[in-house]
């Protein structure tokens, strides 16, 4: 398992949290996802043999947020 913290711009409300946690959480291999809205961060625990960090970043981007 790999644990990463991503800096994500554009999240500002509860809907943003649900959009990111819901979409990333649905990816096969993602064990845990937590948005820290005040810090503009997303913590993800995932199995790199099932999903890549790039796929996670693309999923966040597809929701309309920028991974920096």
PDB file of N, CA, C and O in Angstrom, chain B, residues numbered from 101:
ATOM      1  N   UNK B 101       0.834  -1.189   0.000  1.00  0.00           N
ATOM      2  CA  UNK B 101       0.000   0.000   0.000  1.00  0.00           C
ATOM      3  C   UNK B 101       0.876   1.249   0.000  1.00  0.00           C
ATOM      4  O   UNK B 101       1.933   1.292   0.629  1.00  0.00           O
ATOM      5  N   UNK B 102       0.421   2.226  -0.699  1.00  0.00           N
ATOM      6  CA  UNK B 102       1.123   3.500  -0.754  1.00  0.00           C
ATOM      7  C   UNK B 102       0.202   4.579  -0.188  1.00  0.00           C
ATOM      8  O   UNK B 102      -1.004   4.566  -0.433  1.00  0.00           O
ATOM      9  N   UNK B 103       0.772   5.502   0.562  1.00  0.00           N
ATOM     10  CA  UNK B 103       0.020   6.602   1.152  1.00  0.00           C
ATOM     11  C   UNK B 103       0.590   7.899   0.600  1.00  0.00           C
ATOM     12  O   UNK B 103       1.776   8.178   0.775  1.00  0.00           O
ATOM     13  N   UNK B 104      -0.252   8.705  -0.074  1.00  0.00           N
ATOM     14  CA  UNK B 104       0.209   9.980  -0.624  1.00  0.00           C
ATOM     15  C   UNK B 104      -0.733  11.102  -0.211  1.00  0.00           C
ATOM     16  O   UNK B 104      -1.922  10.890   0.029  1.00  0.00           O
ATOM     17  N   UNK B 105      -0.174  12.285  -0.136  1.00  0.00           N
ATOM     18  CA  UNK B 105      -0.954  13.497   0.108  1.00  0.00           C
ATOM     19  C   UNK B 105      -0.771  14.398  -1.096  1.00  0.00           C
ATOM     20  O   UNK B 105       0.346  14.782  -1.441  1.00  0.00           O
ATOM     21  N   UNK B 106      -1.885  14.729  -1.730  1.00  0.00           N
ATOM     22  CA  UNK B 106      -1.862  15.569  -2.926  1.00  0.00           C
ATOM     23  C   UNK B 106      -2.385  16.963  -2.593  1.00  0.00           C
ATOM     24  O   UNK B 106      -3.351  17.104  -1.844  1.00  0.00           O
ATOM     25  N   UNK B 107      -1.756  17.980  -3.141  1.00  0.00           N
ATOM     26  CA  UNK B 107      -2.259  19.348  -3.030  1.00  0.00           C
ATOM     27  C   UNK B 107      -3.220  19.574  -4.191  1.00  0.00           C
ATOM     28  O   UNK B 107      -2.864  19.387  -5.354  1.00  0.00           O
ATOM     29  N   UNK B 108      -4.448  19.980  -3.856  1.00  0.00           N
ATOM     30  CA  UNK B 108      -5.490  20.121  -4.871  1.00  0.00           C
ATOM     31  C   UNK B 108      -6.119  21.501  -4.762  1.00  0.00           C
ATOM     32  O   UNK B 108      -6.584  21.892  -3.691  1.00  0.00           O
ATOM     33  N   UNK B 109      -6.133  22.237  -5.862  1.00  0.00           N
ATOM     34  CA  UNK B 109      -6.727  23.574  -5.887  1.00  0.00           C
ATOM     35  C   UNK B 109      -8.141  23.514  -6.433  1.00  0.00           C
ATOM     36  O   UNK B 109      -8.457  22.692  -7.293  1.00  0.00           O
ATOM     37  N   UNK B 110      -8.992  24.403  -5.920  1.00  0.00           N
ATOM     38  CA  UNK B 110     -10.339  24.538  -6.444  1.00  0.00           C
ATOM     39  C   UNK B 110     -11.422  23.956  -5.553  1.00  0.00           C
ATOM     40  O   UNK B 110     -12.606  24.148  -5.828  1.00  0.00           O
ATOM     41  N   UNK B 111     -11.052  23.254  -4.499  1.00  0.00           N
ATOM     42  CA  UNK B 111     -12.045  22.684  -3.585  1.00  0.00           C
ATOM     43  C   UNK B 111     -12.427  23.742  -2.555  1.00  0.00           C
ATOM     44  O   UNK B 111     -11.559  24.373  -1.952  1.00  0.00           O
ATOM     45  N   UNK B 112     -13.739  23.932  -2.357  1.00  0.00           N
ATOM     46  CA  UNK B 112     -14.139  24.998  -1.437  1.00  0.00           C
ATOM     47  C   UNK B 112     -15.342  24.666  -0.556  1.00  0.00           C
ATOM     48  O   UNK B 112     -15.702  25.460   0.313  1.00  0.00           O
ATOM     49  N   UNK B 113     -15.966  23.508  -0.765  1.00  0.00           N
ATOM     50  CA  UNK B 113     -17.193  23.248  -0.011  1.00  0.00           C
ATOM     51  C   UNK B 113     -17.419  21.747   0.169  1.00  0.00           C
ATOM     52  O   UNK B 113     -16.642  20.923  -0.314  1.00  0.00           O
ATOM     53  N   UNK B 114     -18.489  21.417   0.867  1.00  0.00           N
ATOM     54  CA  UNK B 114     -18.828  20.024   1.112  1.00  0.00           C
ATOM     55  C   UNK B 114     -19.080  19.246  -0.163  1.00  0.00           C
ATOM     56  O   UNK B 114     -18.765  18.058  -0.235  1.00  0.00           O
ATOM     57  N   UNK B 115     -19.644  19.896  -1.170  1.00  0.00           N
ATOM     58  CA  UNK B 115     -19.877  19.220  -2.446  1.00  0.00           C
ATOM     59  C   UNK B 115     -18.552  18.806  -3.084  1.00  0.00           C
ATOM     60  O   UNK B 115     -18.439  17.727  -3.665  1.00  0.00           O
ATOM     61  N   UNK B 116     -17.562  19.674  -2.967  1.00  0.00           N
ATOM     62  CA  UNK B 116     -16.236  19.363  -3.501  1.00  0.00           C
ATOM     63  C   UNK B 116     -15.660  18.128  -2.817  1.00  0.00           C
ATOM     64  O   UNK B 116     -15.097  17.247  -3.466  1.00  0.00           O
ATOM     65  N   UNK B 117     -15.810  18.080  -1.505  1.00  0.00           N
ATOM     66  CA  UNK B 117     -15.312  16.939  -0.728  1.00  0.00           C
ATOM     67  C   UNK B 117     -15.979  15.654  -1.206  1.00  0.00           C
ATOM     68  O   UNK B 117     -15.304  14.653  -1.447  1.00  0.00           O
ATOM     69  N   UNK B 118     -17.297  15.680  -1.341  1.00  0.00           N
ATOM     70  CA  UNK B 118     -18.033  14.477  -1.769  1.00  0.00           C
ATOM     71  C   UNK B 118     -17.656  14.072  -3.189  1.00  0.00           C
ATOM     72  O   UNK B 118     -17.545  12.882  -3.485  1.00  0.00           O
ATOM     73  N   UNK B 119     -17.458  15.048  -4.068  1.00  0.00           N
ATOM     74  CA  UNK B 119     -17.112  14.742  -5.457  1.00  0.00           C
ATOM     75  C   UNK B 119     -15.760  14.041  -5.541  1.00  0.00           C
ATOM     76  O   UNK B 119     -15.610  13.049  -6.254  1.00  0.00           O
ATOM     77  N   UNK B 120     -14.789  14.558  -4.816  1.00  0.00           N
ATOM     78  CA  UNK B 120     -13.440  13.977  -4.872  1.00  0.00           C
ATOM     79  C   UNK B 120     -13.407  12.638  -4.144  1.00  0.00           C
ATOM     80  O   UNK B 120     -12.919  11.648  -4.690  1.00  0.00           O
ATOM     81  N   UNK B 121     -13.920  12.599  -2.918  1.00  0.00           N
ATOM     82  CA  UNK B 121     -13.890  11.349  -2.159  1.00  0.00           C
ATOM     83  C   UNK B 121     -14.696  10.258  -2.860  1.00  0.00           C
ATOM     84  O   UNK B 121     -14.288   9.096  -2.871  1.00  0.00           O
ATOM     85  N   UNK B 122     -15.828  10.620  -3.440  1.00  0.00           N
ATOM     86  CA  UNK B 122     -16.659   9.637  -4.129  1.00  0.00           C
ATOM     87  C   UNK B 122     -16.005   9.088  -5.374  1.00  0.00           C
ATOM     88  O   UNK B 122     -15.990   7.875  -5.582  1.00  0.00           O
ATOM     89  N   UNK B 123     -15.458   9.963  -6.213  1.00  0.00           N
ATOM     90  CA  UNK B 123     -14.880   9.502  -7.478  1.00  0.00           C
ATOM     91  C   UNK B 123     -13.584   8.730  -7.262  1.00  0.00           C
ATOM     92  O   UNK B 123     -13.376   7.687  -7.883  1.00  0.00           O
ATOM     93  N   UNK B 124     -12.719   9.223  -6.399  1.00  0.00           N
ATOM     94  CA  UNK B 124     -11.454   8.523  -6.145  1.00  0.00           C
ATOM     95  C   UNK B 124     -11.727   7.225  -5.384  1.00  0.00           C
ATOM     96  O   UNK B 124     -11.092   6.203  -5.642  1.00  0.00           O
ATOM     97  N   UNK B 125     -12.656   7.270  -4.463  1.00  0.00           N
ATOM     98  CA  UNK B 125     -12.990   6.084  -3.673  1.00  0.00           C
ATOM     99  C   UNK B 125     -13.539   4.936  -4.490  1.00  0.00           C
ATOM    100  O   UNK B 125     -13.462   3.783  -4.068  1.00  0.00           O
ATOM    101  N   UNK B 126     -14.097   5.236  -5.666  1.00  0.00           N
ATOM    102  CA  UNK B 126     -14.649   4.192  -6.536  1.00  0.00           C
ATOM    103  C   UNK B 126     -13.580   3.466  -7.349  1.00  0.00           C
ATOM    104  O   UNK B 126     -13.849   2.407  -7.916  1.00  0.00           O
ATOM    105  N   UNK B 127     -12.379   4.021  -7.412  1.00  0.00           N
ATOM    106  CA  UNK B 127     -11.320   3.384  -8.192  1.00  0.00           C
ATOM    107  C   UNK B 127     -10.883   2.074  -7.530  1.00  0.00           C
ATOM    108  O   UNK B 127     -10.682   2.013  -6.317  1.00  0.00           O
ATOM    109  N   UNK B 128     -10.742   1.043  -8.338  1.00  0.00           N
ATOM    110  CA  UNK B 128     -10.245  -0.234  -7.827  1.00  0.00           C
ATOM    111  C   UNK B 128      -8.834  -0.037  -7.293  1.00  0.00           C
ATOM    112  O   UNK B 128      -7.986   0.548  -7.968  1.00  0.00           O
ATOM    113  N   UNK B 129      -8.585  -0.520  -6.092  1.00  0.00           N
ATOM    114  CA  UNK B 129      -7.266  -0.405  -5.498  1.00  0.00           C
ATOM    115  C   UNK B 129      -7.125   0.731  -4.509  1.00  0.00           C
ATOM    116  O   UNK B 129      -6.136   0.804  -3.779  1.00  0.00           O
ATOM    117  N   UNK B 130      -8.116   1.630  -4.479  1.00  0.00           N
ATOM    118  CA  UNK B 130      -8.076   2.726  -3.504  1.00  0.00           C
ATOM    119  C   UNK B 130      -8.680   2.221  -2.202  1.00  0.00           C
ATOM    120  O   UNK B 130      -9.838   1.806  -2.156  1.00  0.00           O
ATOM    121  N   UNK B 131      -7.882   2.263  -1.158  1.00  0.00           N
ATOM    122  CA  UNK B 131      -8.299   1.759   0.146  1.00  0.00           C
ATOM    123  C   UNK B 131      -8.967   2.835   0.978  1.00  0.00           C
ATOM    124  O   UNK B 131      -9.936   2.572   1.690  1.00  0.00           O
ATOM    125  N   UNK B 132      -8.442   4.049   0.885  1.00  0.00           N
ATOM    126  CA  UNK B 132      -8.947   5.153   1.705  1.00  0.00           C
ATOM    127  C   UNK B 132      -8.671   6.464   1.000  1.00  0.00           C
ATOM    128  O   UNK B 132      -7.619   6.640   0.386  1.00  0.00           O
ATOM    129  N   UNK B 133      -9.630   7.394   1.092  1.00  0.00           N
ATOM    130  CA  UNK B 133      -9.426   8.738   0.550  1.00  0.00           C
ATOM    131  C   UNK B 133     -10.060   9.728   1.521  1.00  0.00           C
ATOM    132  O   UNK B 133     -11.187   9.540   1.979  1.00  0.00           O
ATOM    133  N   UNK B 134      -9.312  10.782   1.822  1.00  0.00           N
ATOM    134  CA  UNK B 134      -9.790  11.789   2.765  1.00  0.00           C
ATOM    135  C   UNK B 134      -9.391  13.162   2.263  1.00  0.00           C
ATOM    136  O   UNK B 134      -8.221  13.423   1.984  1.00  0.00           O
ATOM    137  N   UNK B 135     -10.388  14.044   2.151  1.00  0.00           N
ATOM    138  CA  UNK B 135     -10.136  15.424   1.749  1.00  0.00           C
ATOM    139  C   UNK B 135      -9.976  16.280   3.004  1.00  0.00           C
ATOM    140  O   UNK B 135     -10.801  16.218   3.915  1.00  0.00           O
ATOM    141  N   UNK B 136      -8.922  17.067   3.043  1.00  0.00           N
ATOM    142  CA  UNK B 136      -8.715  18.041   4.100  1.00  0.00           C
ATOM    143  C   UNK B 136      -8.921  19.410   3.464  1.00  0.00           C
ATOM    144  O   UNK B 136      -7.992  20.015   2.929  1.00  0.00           O
ATOM    145  N   UNK B 137     -10.159  19.878   3.537  1.00  0.00           N
ATOM    146  CA  UNK B 137     -10.565  21.075   2.816  1.00  0.00           C
ATOM    147  C   UNK B 137      -9.760  22.304   3.245  1.00  0.00           C
ATOM    148  O   UNK B 137      -9.344  23.092   2.396  1.00  0.00           O
ATOM    149  N   UNK B 138      -9.538  22.475   4.542  1.00  0.00           N
ATOM    150  CA  UNK B 138      -8.827  23.656   5.053  1.00  0.00           C
ATOM    151  C   UNK B 138      -7.399  23.746   4.526  1.00  0.00           C
ATOM    152  O   UNK B 138      -6.864  24.843   4.362  1.00  0.00           O
ATOM    153  N   UNK B 139      -6.782  22.596   4.260  1.00  0.00           N
ATOM    154  CA  UNK B 139      -5.401  22.575   3.765  1.00  0.00           C
ATOM    155  C   UNK B 139      -5.321  22.368   2.256  1.00  0.00           C
ATOM    156  O   UNK B 139      -4.225  22.337   1.696  1.00  0.00           O
ATOM    157  N   UNK B 140      -6.468  22.225   1.592  1.00  0.00           N
ATOM    158  CA  UNK B 140      -6.522  21.963   0.147  1.00  0.00           C
ATOM    159  C   UNK B 140      -5.712  20.720  -0.211  1.00  0.00           C
ATOM    160  O   UNK B 140      -4.926  20.720  -1.158  1.00  0.00           O
ATOM    161  N   UNK B 141      -5.927  19.655   0.576  1.00  0.00           N
ATOM    162  CA  UNK B 141      -5.184  18.423   0.356  1.00  0.00           C
ATOM    163  C   UNK B 141      -6.123  17.221   0.282  1.00  0.00           C
ATOM    164  O   UNK B 141      -7.226  17.227   0.827  1.00  0.00           O
ATOM    165  N   UNK B 142      -5.642  16.189  -0.415  1.00  0.00           N
ATOM    166  CA  UNK B 142      -6.335  14.909  -0.497  1.00  0.00           C
ATOM    167  C   UNK B 142      -5.340  13.825  -0.112  1.00  0.00           C
ATOM    168  O   UNK B 142      -4.283  13.690  -0.728  1.00  0.00           O
ATOM    169  N   UNK B 143      -5.687  13.055   0.913  1.00  0.00           N
ATOM    170  CA  UNK B 143      -4.858  11.926   1.333  1.00  0.00           C
ATOM    171  C   UNK B 143      -5.449  10.658   0.729  1.00  0.00           C
ATOM    172  O   UNK B 143      -6.652  10.418   0.830  1.00  0.00           O
ATOM    173  N   UNK B 144      -4.605   9.855   0.105  1.00  0.00           N
ATOM    174  CA  UNK B 144      -5.062   8.626  -0.545  1.00  0.00           C
ATOM    175  C   UNK B 144      -4.155   7.467  -0.138  1.00  0.00           C
ATOM    176  O   UNK B 144      -2.929   7.568  -0.181  1.00  0.00           O
ATOM    177  N   UNK B 145      -4.788   6.370   0.256  1.00  0.00           N
ATOM    178  CA  UNK B 145      -4.082   5.115   0.514  1.00  0.00           C
ATOM    179  C   UNK B 145      -4.528   4.157  -0.584  1.00  0.00           C
ATOM    180  O   UNK B 145      -5.722   3.902  -0.745  1.00  0.00           O
ATOM    181  N   UNK B 146      -3.561   3.623  -1.343  1.00  0.00           N
ATOM    182  CA  UNK B 146      -3.938   2.792  -2.488  1.00  0.00           C
ATOM    183  C   UNK B 146      -2.923   1.689  -2.739  1.00  0.00           C
ATOM    184  O   UNK B 146      -1.777   1.753  -2.294  1.00  0.00           O
ATOM    185  N   UNK B 147      -3.378   0.681  -3.464  1.00  0.00           N
ATOM    186  CA  UNK B 147      -2.540  -0.448  -3.868  1.00  0.00           C
ATOM    187  C   UNK B 147      -2.018  -0.151  -5.265  1.00  0.00           C
ATOM    188  O   UNK B 147      -2.765  -0.190  -6.243  1.00  0.00           O
ATOM    189  N   UNK B 148      -0.723   0.149  -5.346  1.00  0.00           N
ATOM    190  CA  UNK B 148      -0.151   0.563  -6.628  1.00  0.00           C
ATOM    191  C   UNK B 148      -0.131  -0.541  -7.680  1.00  0.00           C
ATOM    192  O   UNK B 148       0.140  -0.270  -8.849  1.00  0.00           O
ATOM    193  N   UNK B 149      -0.414  -1.776  -7.284  1.00  0.00           N
ATOM    194  CA  UNK B 149      -0.507  -2.851  -8.268  1.00  0.00           C
ATOM    195  C   UNK B 149      -1.875  -2.850  -8.962  1.00  0.00           C
ATOM    196  O   UNK B 149      -2.060  -3.524  -9.975  1.00  0.00           O
ATOM    197  N   UNK B 150      -2.832  -2.089  -8.411  1.00  0.00           N
ATOM    198  CA  UNK B 150      -4.177  -2.029  -8.992  1.00  0.00           C
ATOM    199  C   UNK B 150      -4.517  -0.682  -9.611  1.00  0.00           C
ATOM    200  O   UNK B 150      -5.312  -0.610 -10.548  1.00  0.00           O
ATOM    201  N   UNK B 151      -3.924   0.379  -9.096  1.00  0.00           N
ATOM    202  CA  UNK B 151      -4.225   1.724  -9.599  1.00  0.00           C
ATOM    203  C   UNK B 151      -2.962   2.577  -9.465  1.00  0.00           C
ATOM    204  O   UNK B 151      -2.220   2.460  -8.490  1.00  0.00           O
ATOM    205  N   UNK B 152      -2.731   3.435 -10.459  1.00  0.00           N
ATOM    206  CA  UNK B 152      -1.538   4.278 -10.424  1.00  0.00           C
ATOM    207  C   UNK B 152      -1.872   5.648  -9.834  1.00  0.00           C
ATOM    208  O   UNK B 152      -3.027   6.073  -9.817  1.00  0.00           O
ATOM    209  N   UNK B 153      -0.846   6.316  -9.360  1.00  0.00           N
ATOM    210  CA  UNK B 153      -1.012   7.670  -8.859  1.00  0.00           C
ATOM    211  C   UNK B 153      -1.530   8.571  -9.973  1.00  0.00           C
ATOM    212  O   UNK B 153      -2.340   9.466  -9.732  1.00  0.00           O
ATOM    213  N   UNK B 154      -1.060   8.330 -11.188  1.00  0.00           N
ATOM    214  CA  UNK B 154      -1.513   9.128 -12.333  1.00  0.00           C
ATOM    215  C   UNK B 154      -3.022   8.973 -12.558  1.00  0.00           C
ATOM    216  O   UNK B 154      -3.702   9.951 -12.869  1.00  0.00           O
ATOM    217  N   UNK B 155      -3.546   7.758 -12.404  1.00  0.00           N
ATOM    218  CA  UNK B 155      -4.994   7.535 -12.551  1.00  0.00           C
ATOM    219  C   UNK B 155      -5.773   8.294 -11.480  1.00  0.00           C
ATOM    220  O   UNK B 155      -6.843   8.838 -11.755  1.00  0.00           O
ATOM    221  N   UNK B 156      -5.244   8.329 -10.279  1.00  0.00           N
ATOM    222  CA  UNK B 156      -5.896   9.056  -9.191  1.00  0.00           C
ATOM    223  C   UNK B 156      -5.914  10.551  -9.503  1.00  0.00           C
ATOM    224  O   UNK B 156      -6.937  11.215  -9.337  1.00  0.00           O
ATOM    225  N   UNK B 157      -4.781  11.071  -9.953  1.00  0.00           N
ATOM    226  CA  UNK B 157      -4.696  12.485 -10.310  1.00  0.00           C
ATOM    227  C   UNK B 157      -5.661  12.830 -11.445  1.00  0.00           C
ATOM    228  O   UNK B 157      -6.313  13.874 -11.410  1.00  0.00           O
ATOM    229  N   UNK B 158      -5.754  11.961 -12.443  1.00  0.00           N
ATOM    230  CA  UNK B 158      -6.663  12.189 -13.573  1.00  0.00           C
ATOM    231  C   UNK B 158      -8.116  12.195 -13.107  1.00  0.00           C
ATOM    232  O   UNK B 158      -8.922  12.984 -13.601  1.00  0.00           O
ATOM    233  N   UNK B 159      -8.450  11.329 -12.169  1.00  0.00           N
ATOM    234  CA  UNK B 159      -9.813  11.267 -11.650  1.00  0.00           C
ATOM    235  C   UNK B 159     -10.170  12.562 -10.926  1.00  0.00           C
ATOM    236  O   UNK B 159     -11.280  13.071 -11.076  1.00  0.00           O
ATOM    237  N   UNK B 160      -9.238  13.093 -10.144  1.00  0.00           N
ATOM    238  CA  UNK B 160      -9.469  14.371  -9.469  1.00  0.00           C
ATOM    239  C   UNK B 160      -9.617  15.484 -10.499  1.00  0.00           C
ATOM    240  O   UNK B 160     -10.497  16.336 -10.378  1.00  0.00           O
ATOM    241  N   UNK B 161      -8.762  15.476 -11.504  1.00  0.00           N
ATOM    242  CA  UNK B 161      -8.818  16.469 -12.581  1.00  0.00           C
ATOM    243  C   UNK B 161     -10.156  16.395 -13.318  1.00  0.00           C
ATOM    244  O   UNK B 161     -10.727  17.427 -13.672  1.00  0.00           O
ATOM    245  N   UNK B 162     -10.652  15.190 -13.549  1.00  0.00           N
ATOM    246  CA  UNK B 162     -11.941  15.001 -14.236  1.00  0.00           C
ATOM    247  C   UNK B 162     -13.108  15.590 -13.455  1.00  0.00           C
ATOM    248  O   UNK B 162     -14.150  15.902 -14.032  1.00  0.00           O
ATOM    249  N   UNK B 163     -12.936  15.743 -12.136  1.00  0.00           N
ATOM    250  CA  UNK B 163     -13.976  16.349 -11.306  1.00  0.00           C
ATOM    251  C   UNK B 163     -13.903  17.882 -11.341  1.00  0.00           C
ATOM    252  O   UNK B 163     -14.761  18.560 -10.775  1.00  0.00           O
ATOM    253  N   UNK B 164     -12.878  18.423 -12.005  1.00  0.00           N
ATOM    254  CA  UNK B 164     -12.754  19.867 -12.169  1.00  0.00           C
ATOM    255  C   UNK B 164     -11.791  20.540 -11.212  1.00  0.00           C
ATOM    256  O   UNK B 164     -11.828  21.760 -11.052  1.00  0.00           O
ATOM    257  N   UNK B 165     -10.930  19.762 -10.572  1.00  0.00           N
ATOM    258  CA  UNK B 165      -9.971  20.316  -9.614  1.00  0.00           C
ATOM    259  C   UNK B 165      -8.551  20.098 -10.135  1.00  0.00           C
ATOM    260  O   UNK B 165      -8.296  19.188 -10.925  1.00  0.00           O
ATOM    261  N   UNK B 166      -7.646  20.938  -9.685  1.00  0.00           N
ATOM    262  CA  UNK B 166      -6.268  20.907 -10.172  1.00  0.00           C
ATOM    263  C   UNK B 166      -5.326  20.318  -9.133  1.00  0.00           C
ATOM    264  O   UNK B 166      -5.220  20.833  -8.020  1.00  0.00           O
ATOM    265  N   UNK B 167      -4.647  19.247  -9.493  1.00  0.00           N
ATOM    266  CA  UNK B 167      -3.616  18.662  -8.634  1.00  0.00           C
ATOM    267  C   UNK B 167      -2.320  19.413  -8.935  1.00  0.00           C
ATOM    268  O   UNK B 167      -1.868  19.463 -10.079  1.00  0.00           O
ATOM    269  N   UNK B 168      -1.734  19.992  -7.894  1.00  0.00           N
ATOM    270  CA  UNK B 168      -0.505  20.789  -8.088  1.00  0.00           C
ATOM    271  C   UNK B 168       0.677  20.151  -7.391  1.00  0.00           C
ATOM    272  O   UNK B 168       1.787  20.681  -7.446  1.00  0.00           O
TER     273      UNK B 168
END
